[in-house]
Amino acid sequence: MRKVLIIVTTENEPLNEAAIAAQRHLPDQNVKIVALTQPDADYRALLEEIFTADSVQVW
């Protein structure tokens, strides 16, 4: 199964939500979303996620 990491940098963007929903419905994909919109973002965990993902997208 392909691991997709989506990094969200802005809140409440309709295009982002539509693109993420489309990614989640694709077969054989495990989609993980990390929101950097929160002040307590864990950048160490994010770095680990980036290196273990097959694809990284930033929205």
Contacts in CASP RR format, 6 or more apart in sequence:
PFRMAT RR
TARGET T0000
AUTHOR 0000-0000-0000
METHOD contacts of the structure
MODEL  1
MRKVLIIVTTENEPLNEAAIAAQRHLPDQNVKIVALTQPDADYRALLEEI
FTADSVQVW
1 28 0 8 1.000
1 29 0 8 1.000
1 30 0 8 1.000
2 28 0 8 1.000
2 29 0 8 1.000
2 30 0 8 1.000
2 54 0 8 1.000
2 55 0 8 1.000
3 29 0 8 1.000
3 30 0 8 1.000
3 32 0 8 1.000
3 52 0 8 1.000
3 53 0 8 1.000
3 54 0 8 1.000
3 55 0 8 1.000
4 23 0 8 1.000
4 29 0 8 1.000
4 30 0 8 1.000
4 31 0 8 1.000
4 32 0 8 1.000
4 53 0 8 1.000
4 54 0 8 1.000
4 55 0 8 1.000
4 56 0 8 1.000
4 57 0 8 1.000
5 32 0 8 1.000
5 34 0 8 1.000
5 49 0 8 1.000
5 50 0 8 1.000
5 53 0 8 1.000
5 55 0 8 1.000
5 56 0 8 1.000
5 57 0 8 1.000
6 20 0 8 1.000
6 23 0 8 1.000
6 31 0 8 1.000
6 32 0 8 1.000
6 33 0 8 1.000
6 34 0 8 1.000
6 57 0 8 1.000
6 58 0 8 1.000
6 59 0 8 1.000
7 33 0 8 1.000
7 34 0 8 1.000
7 36 0 8 1.000
7 46 0 8 1.000
7 56 0 8 1.000
7 57 0 8 1.000
7 58 0 8 1.000
7 59 0 8 1.000
8 16 0 8 1.000
8 20 0 8 1.000
8 33 0 8 1.000
8 34 0 8 1.000
8 35 0 8 1.000
8 36 0 8 1.000
8 37 0 8 1.000
8 59 0 8 1.000
9 36 0 8 1.000
9 37 0 8 1.000
9 58 0 8 1.000
9 59 0 8 1.000
10 16 0 8 1.000
10 37 0 8 1.000
10 59 0 8 1.000
11 35 0 8 1.000
11 37 0 8 1.000
13 59 0 8 1.000
16 59 0 8 1.000
19 59 0 8 1.000
20 31 0 8 1.000
20 33 0 8 1.000
20 59 0 8 1.000
23 29 0 8 1.000
23 31 0 8 1.000
23 57 0 8 1.000
24 31 0 8 1.000
32 49 0 8 1.000
32 53 0 8 1.000
34 41 0 8 1.000
34 45 0 8 1.000
34 46 0 8 1.000
34 49 0 8 1.000
35 41 0 8 1.000
36 46 0 8 1.000
50 56 0 8 1.000
END
